[in-house]
Amino acid sequence: MFNYILKRLLMIIPVIIGVSILSFLLIHLVPGDPARMMLGERATPKQLEELRESLGLNDPLPVQYMRFANKALHGDLGRSVRSKLPVTEEIARKFPATLELTLFALTIAVIVGGLAGIISAVKPYSLFDNMSMGMALFGVSIPIFWLGLMLIWLLGVKFHILPPSGRISVGVELQSITNLYILDSILTGNWKALKDCLAHIIMPAVALATIPMAMIARVTRSSMLEVLGQDYIRTAWAKGLPGRLVIFRHAFKNAFLPVLTVIGLQFGYLLGGAVMTEEIFSWPGVGRWLFVAITARDFPVVQGGILMVALVFVTINLLVDILYTYVDPRIRFD
């Protein structure tokens, strides 16, 4: 196991290097001048040239990349062109919001999608199975931006059930410990803030959870149907074991590996793909931060954010592979 983990950790290095090179090149292909965006349309050619020189934008691309890579190796991802703050500092401030939204959305997806898939497999081709799989197909197909806007209009504007945007209401005080607002509310016993934070996170989490929920439901159903047809499951039923024991302990435990793979992949995708959801609901996370940085051609922010997302994604994949050995003792990594 140790050798496998070491090998996977070493494989992360070329992945990060490749991601950094591709992101660097693609960013510089985006039309527009960062200096012009910073100084505005009224800037003189002399001012633009001085700013480009100070930012190193006049240097050849290989020189710019090597300068960025050298700083990144020392934990310095540069400074934001817009805010002048270190990129690592902004990531540390923005990432907890994205992590909290992702965990909440994934929890909804796992619970609802997993239960729907299990029930559909136990009662195949029933009314519930047809409805749940139809909803799963709808969930995969529906655009997140449309669903988000409909939720805002229905629950936020028309019926005023939930706040339409933001992470916490103005005037609600909360002592920050981990910068995960829900966790901080529980740790400090601030139940008013907890209620407010939950109200704010429900709509974006539901919108973000639709696709992973649908995928988890479909994979769970398929995997459970395969396991339920095995001889040892029929033997368990013949022995008169309780249905709950047969389904969850014998069947679902052996059908969980494909589901775990989907959960791990979706967790990585959600962390890096919450851009649209965060922008629609004005959620102050990494996705919205990167969206603004891309439109402003803030090179250091985009490069640092992409590297962070890539690192998180490959780390989650490694953790999922390690979890395989605990879910299924038959799996061993040499």
NUDRENTOR-975561 format. One record per residue: x, y, z of N, C-alpha, C in turn; residue number from 1. Coordinates in steps of 0.1 Angstrom, whole numbers, plus 5000, padded with zeros to 4 digits. Each point is the difference from the previous one (the first is absolute). Layout:
[[X, Y, Z], [X, Y, Z], [X, Y, Z], NUM] ...
***
This chain:
[[5008, 4988, 5000], [4992, 5012, 5000], [5009, 5013, 5000], 1] [[5010, 4999, 5008], [5009, 5012, 5001], [5006, 5003, 4987], 2] [[5005, 4990, 4993], [5006, 5002, 4987], [4990, 5005, 4989], 3] [[4988, 4995, 5001], [4990, 5005, 4991], [4997, 5015, 5002], 4] [[4998, 5004, 5013], [4997, 5014, 5004], [5012, 5009, 4995], 5] [[5012, 4995, 5002], [5012, 5008, 4996], [5000, 5001, 4985], 6] [[4997, 4990, 4993], [5000, 5000, 4985], [4989, 5010, 4995], 7] [[4989, 5000, 5007], [4989, 5009, 4996], [5004, 5015, 5003], 8] [[5006, 5002, 5011], [5004, 5013, 5004], [5011, 5006, 4990], 9] [[5009, 4991, 4995], [5010, 5004, 4990], [4993, 5003, 4987], 10] [[4989, 4993, 4997], [4993, 5002, 4987], [4993, 5014, 5000], 11] [[4997, 5005, 5012], [4994, 5013, 5001], [5009, 5011, 4994], 12] [[5013, 4998, 5001], [5009, 5011, 4996], [4999, 5003, 4985], 13] [[5001, 4990, 4991], [4998, 5003, 4986], [4986, 5005, 4996], 14] [[4990, 4995, 5008], [4986, 5005, 4997], [4999, 5015, 5003], 15] [[5006, 5004, 5011], [4999, 5014, 5004], [5009, 5009, 4990], 16] [[5011, 4994, 4996], [5008, 5008, 4990], [4993, 5001, 4987], 17] [[4993, 4989, 4996], [4993, 5001, 4987], [4988, 5010, 5001], 18] [[4993, 5000, 5011], [4989, 5009, 5002], [5005, 5014, 5000], 19] [[5011, 5003, 5007], [5005, 5013, 5001], [5004, 5006, 4986], 20] [[5006, 4991, 4992], [5004, 5004, 4986], [4988, 5003, 4992], 21] [[4990, 4991, 5000], [4988, 5002, 4992], [4993, 5012, 5004], 22] [[4998, 5002, 5013], [4992, 5011, 5005], [5007, 5013, 4996], 23] [[5014, 5000, 5001], [5007, 5012, 4997], [4999, 5004, 4985], 24] [[5001, 4990, 4992], [4999, 5003, 4985], [4986, 5004, 4996], 25] [[4990, 4993, 5006], [4986, 5003, 4996], [4996, 5014, 5005], 26] [[5005, 5004, 5012], [4996, 5013, 5005], [5006, 5011, 4991], 27] [[5012, 4998, 4995], [5006, 5010, 4991], [4994, 5000, 4986], 28] [[4992, 4990, 4997], [4992, 5000, 4987], [4987, 5008, 5001], 29] [[4996, 5003, 5012], [4987, 5008, 5002], [5003, 5014, 4995], 30] [[4991, 5005, 4991], [5002, 5013, 4995], [4998, 5011, 5011], 31] [[5007, 5011, 4998], [4999, 5011, 5010], [5013, 5003, 5006], 32] [[5001, 5012, 5006], [5013, 5004, 5005], [4998, 5003, 5015], 33] [[5007, 4992, 5009], [4998, 5003, 5015], [5003, 5014, 5004], 34] [[5010, 5006, 4994], [5004, 5013, 5003], [4988, 5010, 4997], 35] [[4994, 4998, 4988], [4989, 5008, 4996], [4988, 4999, 5009], 36] [[4998, 4987, 5004], [4988, 4998, 5009], [5003, 5006, 5014], 37] [[5012, 5001, 5004], [5004, 5006, 5013], [4999, 5015, 5000], 38] [[5005, 5006, 4990], [5001, 5015, 4999], [4988, 5006, 4993], 39] [[4992, 4992, 4993], [4989, 5006, 4993], [5003, 5005, 4986], 40] [[4990, 5004, 4993], [5001, 5004, 4986], [5007, 5013, 4998], 41] [[5001, 5008, 5011], [5006, 5014, 4998], [5015, 4999, 5003], 42] [[5005, 4989, 5003], [5015, 4999, 5003], [5008, 5003, 4988], 43] [[5011, 5007, 5002], [5009, 5004, 4989], [5009, 4988, 4996], 44] [[5005, 5000, 4988], [5009, 4989, 4996], [5012, 4999, 5010], 45] [[5005, 5011, 5005], [5012, 5000, 5009], [4996, 4993, 5013], 46] [[4988, 5003, 5005], [4996, 4994, 5013], [4998, 4985, 4998], 47] [[4994, 4996, 4988], [4998, 4986, 4998], [5013, 4992, 4998], 48] [[5010, 5006, 4994], [5013, 4994, 4998], [5007, 4999, 5013], 49] [[4999, 5010, 5009], [5007, 4999, 5013], [4994, 4989, 5009], 50] [[4986, 4999, 4999], [4994, 4989, 5008], [5003, 4986, 4995], 51] [[5001, 4999, 4986], [5003, 4987, 4995], [5014, 4996, 5004], 52] [[5009, 5010, 5000], [5014, 4997, 5004], [5001, 4996, 5014], 53] [[4993, 5007, 5009], [5000, 4997, 5014], [4994, 4986, 5003], 54] [[4990, 4996, 4992], [4994, 4987, 5002], [5008, 4989, 4993], 55] [[5009, 5003, 4992], [5008, 4990, 4993], [4993, 4995, 4988], 56] [[4989, 5007, 4995], [4992, 4995, 4989], [5008, 5002, 4986], 57] [[5011, 5007, 5000], [5007, 5002, 4988], [5010, 4989, 4998], 58] [[5003, 4992, 5010], [5010, 4989, 4999], [4994, 4989, 4991], 59] [[5009, 4992, 4994], [4995, 4988, 4992], [4992, 4991, 5009], 60] [[4991, 4992, 4994], [4992, 4991, 5008], [5008, 4990, 5008], 61] [[5010, 4994, 4995], [5008, 4990, 5008], [5006, 5007, 5012], 62] [[5005, 5012, 4999], [5005, 5008, 5011], [4990, 5002, 5011], 63] [[4988, 5004, 4995], [4989, 5003, 5010], [4996, 4987, 5007], 64] [[5000, 4989, 4993], [4996, 4987, 5006], [5010, 4996, 5010], 65] [[5013, 5001, 4997], [5010, 4995, 5009], [5000, 5009, 5013], 66] [[4997, 5013, 4998], [4999, 5009, 5012], [4989, 4995, 5009], 67] [[4988, 4997, 4993], [4989, 4995, 5008], [5003, 4987, 5007], 68] [[5006, 4991, 4992], [5002, 4986, 5006], [5010, 5001, 5011], 69] [[5010, 5009, 4999], [5010, 5001, 5011], [4994, 5005, 5013], 70] [[4991, 5010, 4998], [4993, 5005, 5012], [4990, 4990, 5006], 71] [[4994, 4992, 4991], [4990, 4991, 5005], [5007, 4989, 5008], 72] [[5012, 4996, 4996], [5007, 4990, 5007], [5003, 5004, 5015], 73] [[5001, 5013, 5002], [5002, 5005, 5013], [4987, 5005, 5007], 74] [[4989, 4995, 4995], [4987, 5004, 5006], [4995, 5013, 4997], 75] [[5006, 5007, 4990], [4996, 5014, 4996], [4993, 4999, 4987], 76] [[4987, 5002, 4999], [4992, 5000, 4988], [4999, 5014, 4994], 77] [[5007, 5009, 5005], [4999, 5014, 4995], [4989, 5008, 5007], 78] [[4998, 5012, 4995], [4990, 5009, 5005], [4989, 5003, 4990], 79] [[4988, 5001, 5005], [4989, 5004, 4991], [5002, 5013, 4994], 80] [[4998, 5001, 4987], [5002, 5013, 4993], [4989, 5010, 5004], 81] [[4988, 4995, 5004], [4990, 5009, 5004], [5001, 5004, 5015], 82] [[5001, 4990, 5009], [4999, 5004, 5014], [5014, 5002, 5006], 83] [[5011, 4996, 4993], [5013, 5002, 5005], [5004, 4991, 5011], 84] [[4990, 4990, 5004], [5003, 4991, 5011], [5006, 4987, 4995], 85] [[5008, 4993, 5009], [5006, 4988, 4995], [4989, 4990, 4997], 86] [[5002, 4992, 4989], [4990, 4990, 4995], [4998, 4990, 5011], 87] [[5010, 4995, 5006], [4999, 4990, 5011], [4990, 5005, 5011], 88] [[5002, 5012, 5003], [4991, 5006, 5011], [4985, 5000, 4995], 89] [[4998, 5004, 4988], [4986, 5000, 4994], [4995, 4986, 4999], 90] [[5008, 4990, 4996], [4995, 4987, 5000], [4996, 4995, 5014], 91] [[5008, 5003, 5010], [4997, 4996, 5013], [4987, 5006, 5005], 92] [[4997, 5012, 4995], [4988, 5006, 5005], [4988, 4996, 4992], 93] [[5001, 4996, 4987], [4989, 4997, 4992], [4997, 4985, 5000], 94] [[5010, 4991, 5002], [4998, 4986, 4999], [4990, 4994, 5010], 95] [[5000, 5004, 5013], [4991, 4995, 5009], [4985, 5001, 4996], 96] [[4997, 5011, 4993], [4986, 5002, 4995], [4996, 4990, 4990], 97] [[5010, 4998, 4990], [4997, 4990, 4990], [5000, 4986, 5006], 98] [[5009, 4997, 5010], [5000, 4987, 5006], [4987, 4997, 5008], 99] [[4995, 5010, 5007], [4987, 4999, 5007], [4989, 4997, 4991], 100] [[4999, 5008, 4989], [4989, 4998, 4990], [5001, 4986, 4994], 101] [[5012, 4996, 4996], [5002, 4987, 4994], [4996, 4988, 5009], 102] [[5005, 5001, 5013], [4996, 4989, 5009], [4985, 5000, 5003], 103] [[4994, 5011, 5001], [4985, 5000, 5002], [4993, 4994, 4988], 104] [[5004, 5004, 4988], [4994, 4995, 4987], [5002, 4986, 4999], 105] [[5013, 4995, 5003], [5003, 4986, 4998], [4992, 4991, 5010], 106] [[4998, 5006, 5012], [4992, 4993, 5010], [4986, 4997, 4995], 107] [[4994, 5011, 4995], [4987, 4999, 4994], [5000, 4989, 4989], 108] [[5010, 5001, 4991], [5000, 4991, 4988], [5002, 4985, 5005], 109] [[5008, 4998, 5010], [5003, 4986, 5004], [4987, 4994, 5007], 110] [[4994, 5008, 5009], [4989, 4995, 5007], [4988, 4998, 4991], 111] [[4996, 5010, 4992], [4988, 4999, 4992], [5003, 4990, 4988], 112] [[5011, 5002, 4993], [5003, 4992, 4989], [5003, 4985, 5004], 113] [[5007, 4998, 5011], [5002, 4986, 5005], [4988, 4993, 5003], 114] [[4991, 5006, 5008], [4988, 4994, 5004], [4991, 4997, 4988], 115] [[4999, 5010, 4991], [4992, 4998, 4988], [5005, 4988, 4992], 116] [[5013, 4999, 4998], [5006, 4989, 4993], [4997, 4987, 5006], 117] [[5001, 4999, 5014], [4998, 4987, 5007], [4986, 4996, 4999], 118] [[4990, 5009, 5002], [4986, 4997, 4999], [4997, 4996, 4986], 119] [[5005, 5007, 4990], [4997, 4996, 4986], [5005, 4986, 4997], 120] [[5012, 4996, 5005], [5006, 4987, 4998], [4992, 4989, 5007], 121] [[4995, 5003, 5012], [4992, 4990, 5007], [4986, 4998, 4993], 122] [[4995, 5011, 4995], [4987, 4999, 4993], [5001, 5005, 4985], 123] [[5007, 4992, 4992], [5003, 5004, 4986], [4987, 5000, 4992], 124] [[5000, 5010, 4991], [4989, 5002, 4991], [4987, 5004, 5007], 125] [[5000, 5004, 5012], [4988, 5004, 5007], [4998, 5015, 4997], 126] [[4989, 5005, 5005], [4997, 5014, 4998], [5011, 5009, 5006], 127] [[5005, 4997, 5012], [5010, 5008, 5006], [5013, 4999, 4992], 128] [[5003, 4988, 4995], [5012, 4999, 4991], [4999, 5008, 4988], 129] [[4989, 5000, 4993], [4999, 5008, 4988], [5000, 5015, 5003], 130] [[4994, 5004, 5011], [5000, 5014, 5003], [5014, 5005, 5004], 131] [[5007, 4992, 5009], [5013, 5004, 5004], [5010, 5000, 4989], 132] [[5000, 4990, 4991], [5009, 5000, 4989], [4997, 5011, 4990], 133] [[4987, 5003, 4999], [4996, 5012, 4991], [5005, 5013, 5006], 134] [[4999, 5001, 5013], [5005, 5012, 5007], [5016, 5001, 4999], 135] [[5006, 4988, 5000], [5015, 5000, 4999], [5004, 5005, 4986], 136] [[4992, 4995, 4990], [5003, 5005, 4986], [4998, 5015, 4999], 137] [[4989, 5005, 5007], [4997, 5014, 5000], [5012, 5008, 5007], 138] [[5005, 4994, 5011], [5010, 5007, 5008], [5013, 5001, 4992], 139] [[5003, 4990, 4992], [5013, 5000, 4992], [4998, 5010, 4989], 140] [[4988, 5002, 4994], [4998, 5008, 4988], [4997, 5014, 5003], 141] [[4995, 5004, 5012], [4996, 5013, 5003], [5012, 5009, 5002], 142] [[5000, 5012, 4994], [5011, 5010, 5002], [5000, 5005, 5014], 143] [[5012, 5001, 5006], [5000, 5004, 5014], [4996, 5015, 5001], 144] [[5004, 5008, 4990], [4997, 5014, 5001], [4985, 5003, 4999], 145] [[4993, 4992, 4992], [4985, 5001, 4999], [4994, 4996, 5013], 146] [[5004, 4988, 5006], [4995, 4996, 5013], [5002, 5010, 5011], 147] [[5012, 5005, 5000], [5004, 5010, 5010], [4991, 5012, 4999], 148] [[4998, 5005, 4988], [4991, 5012, 4998], [4986, 4997, 5004], 149] [[4995, 4988, 4997], [4986, 4996, 5003], [4998, 4999, 5016], 150] [[5010, 4995, 5006], [5000, 4999, 5015], [5000, 5014, 5006], 151] [[5008, 5009, 4995], [5000, 5013, 5005], [4987, 5007, 4998], 152] [[4994, 4999, 4988], [4987, 5006, 4997], [4989, 4994, 5009], 153] [[5000, 4987, 5001], [4989, 4994, 5007], [5001, 5001, 5015], 154] [[5012, 4996, 5006], [5001, 4999, 5015], [5005, 5013, 5006], 155] [[5007, 5008, 4991], [5006, 5012, 5006], [4992, 5013, 4997], 156] [[4994, 5001, 4988], [4993, 5012, 4996], [4985, 4999, 5002], 157] [[4995, 4989, 4995], [4985, 4999, 5000], [4994, 4997, 5014], 158] [[5006, 4990, 5006], [4995, 4995, 5013], [5008, 5005, 5012], 159] [[5012, 5005, 4998], [5009, 5005, 5011], [5002, 4989, 5010], 160] [[5003, 4988, 4996], [5002, 4989, 5009], [5015, 5000, 5004], 161] [[5009, 5002, 4990], [5014, 4999, 5003], [5007, 5013, 4994], 162] [[5011, 5004, 5006], [5007, 5011, 4994], [5006, 4997, 4987], 163] [[4999, 5009, 4990], [5004, 4997, 4986], [5015, 5000, 4998], 164] [[5008, 5006, 5008], [5014, 5001, 4997], [5008, 5002, 5013], 165] [[5013, 4999, 4999], [5009, 5002, 5011], [5002, 4987, 5008], 166] [[5009, 5002, 5011], [5003, 4989, 5008], [4995, 5002, 5015], 167] [[4998, 5012, 5004], [4994, 5003, 5013], [4994, 5014, 4999], 168] [[4990, 5002, 5008], [4993, 5013, 4999], [5008, 5011, 5006], 169] [[4998, 5012, 4995], [5007, 5012, 5006], [4994, 5002, 5014], 170] [[5009, 5002, 5010], [4996, 5003, 5014], [5000, 4987, 5008], 171] [[5002, 4988, 4994], [5001, 4988, 5008], [5015, 4998, 5004], 172] [[5003, 5000, 5012], [5014, 4999, 5005], [5003, 4986, 5002], 173] [[5013, 4997, 4996], [5005, 4986, 5001], [5015, 5000, 5002], 174] [[5004, 4994, 5011], [5014, 4999, 5003], [5007, 4990, 4990], 175] [[5010, 5004, 4993], [5006, 4991, 4990], [5011, 4992, 5006], 176] [[4999, 4987, 4999], [5010, 4991, 5005], [5007, 4992, 4989], 177] [[4992, 4993, 4992], [5004, 4993, 4989], [4997, 5006, 4986], 178] [[4992, 5011, 5001], [4994, 5006, 4988], [4990, 4992, 4993], 179] [[4996, 4988, 5006], [4989, 4993, 4995], [4988, 5004, 5009], 180] [[4991, 5008, 4995], [4990, 5007, 5008], [4991, 4991, 5008], 181] [[4996, 4989, 4994], [4991, 4990, 5007], [5007, 4994, 5011], 182] [[5013, 4996, 4998], [5008, 4994, 5011], [5003, 5010, 5011], 183] [[5003, 5012, 4996], [5003, 5010, 5009], [4988, 5004, 5009], 184] [[4988, 4999, 4994], [4988, 5003, 5007], [4998, 4989, 5011], 185] [[5002, 4988, 4996], [4998, 4989, 5010], [5011, 5001, 5011], 186] [[5012, 5002, 4996], [5011, 5001, 5010], [4998, 5011, 5010], 187] [[4995, 5011, 4996], [4998, 5012, 5009], [4986, 5000, 5006], 188] [[4991, 4991, 4996], [4987, 4999, 5006], [4991, 5012, 4995], 189] [[5003, 5005, 4988], [4993, 5012, 4995], [4989, 4994, 4991], 190] [[4988, 4997, 5006], [4989, 4993, 4993], [4993, 5009, 4990], 191] [[5000, 5013, 5003], [4994, 5010, 4991], [5008, 5000, 4987], 192] [[5014, 5000, 5001], [5008, 5000, 4988], [4999, 4987, 4993], 193] [[4999, 4989, 5007], [4998, 4987, 4994], [4988, 4999, 4991], 194] [[4989, 5005, 5006], [4987, 5000, 4992], [5001, 5009, 4988], 195] [[5007, 5011, 5001], [5002, 5009, 4989], [5009, 4994, 4989], 196] [[5011, 4994, 5004], [5009, 4994, 4991], [4994, 4988, 4992], 197] [[4992, 4992, 5007], [4993, 4989, 4994], [4990, 5005, 4990], 198] [[4993, 5011, 5003], [4990, 5006, 4991], [5007, 5005, 4987], 199] [[5012, 5005, 5001], [5007, 5005, 4989], [5006, 4989, 4991], 200] [[5004, 4989, 5006], [5007, 4990, 4992], [4991, 4990, 4993], 201] [[4987, 4999, 5004], [4991, 4990, 4995], [4998, 5001, 4985], 202] [[4997, 5012, 4995], [4998, 5001, 4986], [5012, 4998, 4991], 203] [[5011, 5006, 5003], [5012, 4996, 4991], [5004, 4986, 5002], 204] [[4999, 4994, 5011], [5003, 4986, 5002], [4991, 4991, 4992], 205] [[4987, 5003, 5000], [4991, 4991, 4992], [5003, 5002, 4985], 206] [[5003, 5012, 4996], [5003, 5002, 4986], [5013, 4993, 4996], 207] [[5010, 5000, 5009], [5013, 4994, 4997], [4999, 4985, 5001], 208] [[4990, 4995, 5008], [4999, 4985, 5002], [4992, 4993, 4990], 209] [[4994, 5006, 4990], [4991, 4994, 4991], [5007, 4989, 4991], 210] [[5011, 5004, 4994], [5008, 4991, 4992], [5006, 4988, 5007], 211] [[5008, 5003, 5011], [5005, 4988, 5008], [4989, 4991, 5006], 212] [[4989, 5006, 5004], [4989, 4993, 5005], [4995, 4990, 4990], 213] [[4998, 5005, 4988], [4995, 4991, 4989], [5010, 4989, 4997], 214] [[5012, 5003, 4999], [5010, 4990, 4997], [5002, 4990, 5010], 215] [[4999, 5004, 5013], [5001, 4991, 5011], [4988, 4990, 5000], 216] [[4988, 5006, 4997], [4988, 4991, 5000], [5001, 4990, 4989], 217] [[5005, 5004, 4988], [5000, 4990, 4989], [5011, 4989, 5002], 218] [[5012, 5005, 5006], [5011, 4990, 5002], [4996, 4991, 5011], 219] [[4993, 5005, 5011], [4996, 4992, 5011], [4990, 4989, 4996], 220] [[4991, 5004, 4992], [4989, 4991, 4995], [5007, 4989, 4991], 221] [[5009, 5004, 4991], [5006, 4990, 4992], [5009, 4990, 5008], 222] [[5007, 5005, 5009], [5009, 4992, 5008], [4992, 4991, 5009], 223] [[4989, 5005, 5006], [4992, 4992, 5009], [4993, 4989, 4993], 224] [[4995, 5003, 4987], [4993, 4989, 4993], [5010, 4989, 4997], 225] [[5012, 5003, 4997], [5010, 4989, 4997], [5003, 4992, 5012], 226] [[5001, 5006, 5012], [5003, 4993, 5012], [4988, 4992, 5005], 227] [[4988, 5006, 4999], [4988, 4993, 5004], [4997, 4987, 4993], 228] [[5006, 4999, 4988], [4998, 4987, 4992], [5010, 4990, 5003], 229] [[5009, 5002, 5010], [5011, 4990, 5003], [4994, 4989, 5009], 230] [[5006, 4989, 5000], [4996, 4988, 5008], [5000, 5002, 5015], 231] [[5010, 5007, 5005], [5000, 5002, 5015], [4989, 5009, 5005], 232] [[4995, 5009, 4991], [4988, 5008, 5004], [4988, 4991, 5000], 233] [[4998, 4992, 4990], [4988, 4991, 5000], [5001, 4990, 5012], 234] [[5012, 4996, 5004], [5002, 4992, 5012], [4996, 5007, 5013], 235] [[5004, 5013, 5000], [4996, 5008, 5012], [4985, 5002, 5001], 236] [[4993, 5002, 4989], [4986, 5000, 5000], [4994, 4987, 5004], 237] [[5006, 4989, 4995], [4994, 4987, 5003], [5002, 4996, 5015], 238] [[5010, 5006, 5006], [5002, 4997, 5015], [4991, 5008, 5008], 239] [[4992, 5009, 4994], [4990, 5008, 5008], [5006, 5012, 5007], 240] [[5012, 5005, 4996], [5006, 5012, 5006], [4991, 5012, 4997], 241] [[5000, 5009, 5010], [4992, 5012, 4998], [5004, 5008, 4987], 242] [[4990, 5005, 4994], [5002, 5007, 4987], [5010, 5011, 5001], 243] [[4999, 5008, 5011], [5010, 5011, 5002], [5014, 4995, 5001], 244] [[5002, 4989, 5006], [5013, 4994, 5002], [5006, 4995, 4987], 245] [[4991, 4994, 4992], [5005, 4995, 4987], [5003, 5011, 4990], 246] [[4992, 5010, 5000], [5002, 5011, 4990], [5012, 5009, 5004], 247] [[5001, 5004, 5013], [5010, 5010, 5003], [5013, 4993, 5004], 248] [[5000, 4989, 5007], [5012, 4994, 5005], [5006, 4991, 4989], 249] [[4992, 4992, 4993], [5006, 4990, 4991], [5000, 5006, 4986], 250] [[4989, 5006, 4995], [5000, 5005, 4986], [5007, 5013, 4998], 251] [[4996, 5011, 5008], [5005, 5013, 4997], [5015, 5001, 5004], 252] [[5005, 4992, 5010], [5014, 5001, 5003], [5008, 4995, 4988], 253] [[4996, 4990, 4993], [5007, 4995, 4989], [4998, 5008, 4987], 254] [[4989, 5008, 5000], [4997, 5008, 4988], [5006, 5014, 5002], 255] [[5007, 5002, 5011], [5003, 5014, 5003], [5013, 5005, 4992], 256] [[5008, 4991, 4995], [5012, 5005, 4994], [4998, 5009, 4988], 257] [[4991, 4996, 4990], [4998, 5010, 4989], [4994, 5013, 5005], 258] [[4991, 4999, 5010], [4994, 5012, 5006], [5011, 5009, 5006], 259] [[5009, 4994, 5007], [5011, 5008, 5007], [5009, 5007, 4989], 260] [[5002, 4993, 4989], [5007, 5006, 4989], [4993, 5013, 4995], 261] [[4987, 4998, 4998], [4992, 5012, 4995], [5000, 5011, 5010], 262] [[4999, 4997, 5013], [5000, 5010, 5010], [5013, 5008, 5000], 263] [[5011, 4992, 5000], [5013, 5007, 5000], [5002, 5009, 4988], 264] [[4996, 4995, 4988], [5002, 5008, 4988], [4991, 5013, 5000], 265] [[4988, 4998, 5005], [4990, 5011, 5001], [5005, 5010, 5010], 266] [[5006, 4996, 5011], [5005, 5009, 5010], [5011, 5009, 4994], 267] [[5009, 4994, 4992], [5010, 5008, 4993], [4994, 5009, 4990], 268] [[4990, 4995, 4992], [4994, 5009, 4990], [4992, 5012, 5007], 269] [[4994, 4997, 5011], [4992, 5010, 5007], [5009, 5011, 5005], 270] [[5012, 4996, 5006], [5009, 5010, 5005], [5005, 5009, 4989], 271] [[5003, 4995, 4988], [5005, 5008, 4989], [4989, 5005, 4991], 272] [[4988, 4995, 5001], [4990, 5003, 4990], [4988, 5008, 5005], 273] [[5002, 5006, 5012], [4989, 5008, 5006], [4999, 5014, 4995], 274] [[5007, 5003, 4989], [5001, 5014, 4995], [4986, 5006, 4998], 275] [[4992, 4993, 4992], [4987, 5005, 4996], [4991, 5001, 5012], 276] [[5000, 4990, 5009], [4991, 5001, 5012], [5004, 5012, 5009], 277] [[5013, 5001, 5002], [5005, 5011, 5009], [4997, 5014, 4994], 278] [[5001, 5001, 4987], [4997, 5013, 4993], [4985, 5003, 5001], 279] [[4992, 4990, 4998], [4985, 5003, 5000], [4996, 5004, 5014], 280] [[5005, 4993, 5010], [4995, 5002, 5014], [5009, 5010, 5008], 281] [[5009, 5006, 4993], [5010, 5010, 5006], [5007, 4993, 5012], 282] [[5004, 4988, 4998], [5007, 4992, 5011], [5015, 5004, 4999], 283] [[5005, 5005, 5011], [5014, 5005, 5000], [5011, 4989, 5001], 284] [[5000, 4991, 4990], [5009, 4989, 5000], [5010, 5001, 4989], 285] [[5008, 4989, 4998], [5011, 5000, 4990], [4994, 5001, 4986], 286] [[4989, 4993, 4997], [4994, 5001, 4987], [4997, 5014, 4995], 287] [[4993, 5007, 5008], [4996, 5014, 4997], [5013, 5009, 4999], 288] [[5009, 4997, 5009], [5013, 5008, 5000], [5008, 4997, 4987], 289] [[5000, 4988, 4995], [5007, 4997, 4988], [4992, 5006, 4988], 290] [[4987, 5000, 5000], [4992, 5006, 4989], [5003, 5014, 4998], 291] [[5001, 5008, 5011], [5003, 5014, 5000], [5014, 5002, 4995], 292] [[5010, 4991, 5005], [5014, 5001, 4996], [5001, 4998, 4985], 293] [[4993, 4990, 4994], [5001, 4997, 4986], [4995, 5012, 4991], 294] [[4989, 5006, 5004], [4995, 5011, 4993], [5009, 5012, 5001], 295] [[5008, 5001, 5011], [5009, 5012, 5001], [5014, 4996, 4996], 296] [[5002, 4988, 4995], [5013, 4995, 4996], [5011, 5002, 5011], 297] [[4995, 4996, 5012], [5009, 5000, 5012], [5008, 4987, 5000], 298] [[5011, 5000, 4992], [5008, 4988, 4998], [5004, 4993, 5013], 299] [[5006, 5006, 5010], [5004, 4993, 5012], [4989, 4993, 5007], 300] [[4988, 5006, 5000], [4989, 4994, 5007], [4995, 4988, 4993], 301] [[4999, 5001, 4986], [4995, 4989, 4992], [5010, 4988, 5001], 302] [[5012, 5003, 4999], [5010, 4989, 5000], [5001, 4993, 5014], 303] [[5000, 5008, 5011], [5000, 4995, 5013], [4987, 4992, 5003], 304] [[4989, 5005, 4996], [4987, 4993, 5002], [4999, 4987, 4993], 305] [[5005, 5000, 4988], [4999, 4987, 4992], [5010, 4990, 5006], 306] [[5011, 5004, 5005], [5010, 4991, 5006], [4994, 4994, 5013], 307] [[4993, 5009, 5008], [4994, 4995, 5012], [4989, 4990, 4997], 308] [[4992, 5002, 4990], [4989, 4991, 4997], [5006, 4987, 4995], 309] [[5010, 5000, 4992], [5006, 4988, 4995], [5006, 4992, 5011], 310] [[5007, 5007, 5009], [5006, 4993, 5012], [4989, 4993, 5008], 311] [[4990, 5007, 5003], [4989, 4994, 5008], [4994, 4988, 4993], 312] [[4998, 5001, 4987], [4994, 4989, 4992], [5008, 4988, 5000], 313] [[5013, 5001, 4998], [5008, 4988, 5000], [5002, 4994, 5014], 314] [[4999, 5009, 5010], [5001, 4995, 5014], [4988, 4992, 5004], 315] [[4988, 5005, 4995], [4987, 4993, 5003], [5000, 4986, 4993], 316] [[5005, 5000, 4988], [5001, 4987, 4993], [5009, 4990, 5007], 317] [[5011, 5005, 5006], [5009, 4991, 5008], [4993, 4995, 5012], 318] [[4993, 5009, 5007], [4993, 4996, 5012], [4989, 4989, 4997], 319] [[4993, 5002, 4989], [4990, 4990, 4996], [5006, 4987, 4997], 320] [[5012, 4999, 4994], [5006, 4988, 4997], [5004, 4993, 5013], 321] [[5005, 5008, 5010], [5004, 4994, 5013], [4987, 4995, 5007], 322] [[4989, 5007, 4999], [4988, 4995, 5006], [4995, 4987, 4995], 323] [[5004, 4997, 4987], [4996, 4987, 4994], [5004, 4988, 5009], 324] [[5012, 5001, 5006], [5005, 4989, 5008], [4992, 4998, 5013], 325] [[4993, 5010, 5005], [4992, 4999, 5012], [4986, 4996, 4997], 326] [[4995, 5004, 4988], [4987, 4996, 4996], [5000, 4985, 4995], 327] [[5010, 4996, 4993], [5001, 4986, 4995], [5014, 4995, 5004], 328] [[5001, 4991, 5010], [5013, 4995, 5005], [5007, 4992, 4989], 329] [[4993, 4995, 4990], [5006, 4992, 4989], [5010, 5008, 4992], 330] [[4998, 5014, 5000], [5008, 5008, 4992], [5013, 5003, 5007], 331] [[5011, 4998, 4994], [5013, 5003, 5005], [5009, 5007, 4990], 332] [[5007, 5011, 5004], [5009, 5007, 4992], [5014, 4996, 5003], 333] [[5007, 4996, 4990], [5015, 4996, 5002], [5009, 5013, 4999], 334] 
***
